[in-house]
Amino acid sequence: GDLSFAHLSAGFEHTCGLTTDHVAYCWGRNETGRLGDGTSSQREVPTPVAGGLRFAQVSAGHEHTCGVTTDNAAYCWGRNDLGQLGGGTSDPQLAPAPVAGDLRFAQVSTRTHTCGVTTTNVVYCWGRNVEGQLGDGTSTFLRTTPAPVAGDLTFSSVTTGYFHTCGVTTGNVAYCWG
């Protein structure tokens, strides 16, 4: 209808987007709460994410979604059996819940795990880690809170795949792990 979108992110059976006035909307399948509207009802049309937060970026993952607010706080919602929401538990969330650690993020990326670049250019990851995709030097099954990627690199962006993660450093060099 009358919505003007500035950004879209397609996940697994759902899509989320940001309007030009920084409001997040999601639509599609929702049995795990991945739409963030406070319900588990499927939505055929864009539906506002609950909580009244203003987002600068959003990333739709496998069965969860995360976003960065205009004041650089990260929030996630949806399925959380692998700790992919980063709040310190494995409880699902039907509405945005803050990521643990009082970190400030510039960008997040989601699949079956989540990674984000902080405003100080450090990558943190959380969630499934069987394949080492969190980059913390372990293959611990899962991590429910953000952990920094090993090494002293600084990053400008990060992107998550299902079993690996890649990032671009502030010096424009690509690194991957997992």
Secondary structure, 3 states (H helix, E strand, C coil): CCCCEEEEEECCCEEEEEECCCCEEEEECCCCCCCCCCCCCCEEEEEECCCCCCEEEEEECCCEEEEEECCCCEEEEECCCCCCCCCCCCCCEEEEEECCCCCCEEEEEECCEEEEEECCCCEEEEEECCCCCCCCCCCCCEEEEEEECCCCCCEEEEEECCCCEEEEECCCCEEEEC
